[in-house]
């Protein structure tokens, strides 16, 4: 059945009014979307971006150029419509929602905020697990529930959390075995000395444990927003929708989701190649070919939003573009 569907999808693409392969990566993207939806006439009409926000105990080890209070401030900026993600979502007709997965400080009271707060930030994984196993399971479940209620044939996920590049690097290291030196970058703007300190902290933190299962790794080194995002990605894939994966943090979440359920990988479209060095290493490890390379490193789902028009174009090519037969155009002999 799957082989037959795959052949029909490929035939549909190859008989459009164009030379074979002339639309390059758009053809591969169209094929992926069609396979996920299980049809030769895929639809990409709507997308929702969910931004998960949380704080990280590892921030107290001095691994970020910005203070932890910025996480909550940026949540308010998202809710006010003032961030890059808001602008890119609006211009591309994408709905945007913000989730408090575990922001430090007092709970944020705002009618537009989705409250799925696990705790006021994770523990410092330099000395102890970032979260309990029960908290990790709760984060996965919250992410799945949020994905179930989000509208669209594709869902994009972004994040906000000071020190989450450090968390993503430690988690990715434990999940993949990639060297920490390949995964640790400047984050929000560390200088060379700051990067060296960050690598030293994460080296000591990850030496605290030996080999870990994916479930153990997410509790020991995860962030509430990263684990919640992984749960949302798993549910999106399970419901045969496309997961638009953003930058380094989102790709760490995608790596976790893939480790928990390898079948989820088929639904993931990698939006862009971040300027963050660890993202490039992680993409190479995953064998992922991102659609865009714009030298971005902001997060928030901004790269995913910019990739959304390409998904719409790929699906429309399958359904709206004429075939040689319907257009009366001569094909090759």
HELIX and SHEET records of a PDB file:
HELIX    1   1 UNK A    2  UNK A   14  1                                  13    
HELIX    2   2 UNK A   25  UNK A   37  1                                  13    
HELIX    3   3 UNK A   57  UNK A   61  5                                   5    
HELIX    4   4 UNK A   69  UNK A   80  1                                  12    
HELIX    5   5 UNK A   84  UNK A   91  1                                   8    
HELIX    6   6 UNK A  133  UNK A  149  1                                  17    
HELIX    7   7 UNK A  164  UNK A  176  1                                  13    
HELIX    8   8 UNK A  180  UNK A  183  1                                   4    
HELIX    9   9 UNK A  192  UNK A  206  1                                  15    
HELIX   10  10 UNK A  214  UNK A  221  1                                   8    
HELIX   11  11 UNK A  224  UNK A  238  1                                  15    
HELIX   12  12 UNK A  248  UNK A  260  1                                  13    
HELIX   13  13 UNK A  262  UNK A  267  5                                   6    
HELIX   14  14 UNK A  277  UNK A  286  1                                  10    
HELIX   15  15 UNK A  302  UNK A  320  1                                  19    
HELIX   16  16 UNK A  324  UNK A  327  1                                   4    
SHEET    1   A 6 UNK A 113  UNK A 115  0                                        
SHEET    2   A 6 UNK A  95  UNK A 102  1                                        
SHEET    3   A 6 UNK A  47  UNK A  54  1                                        
SHEET    4   A 6 UNK A 154  UNK A 160  1                                        
SHEET    5   A 6 UNK A 242  UNK A 245  1                                        
SHEET    6   A 6 UNK A 268  UNK A 270  1                                        
END                                                                             
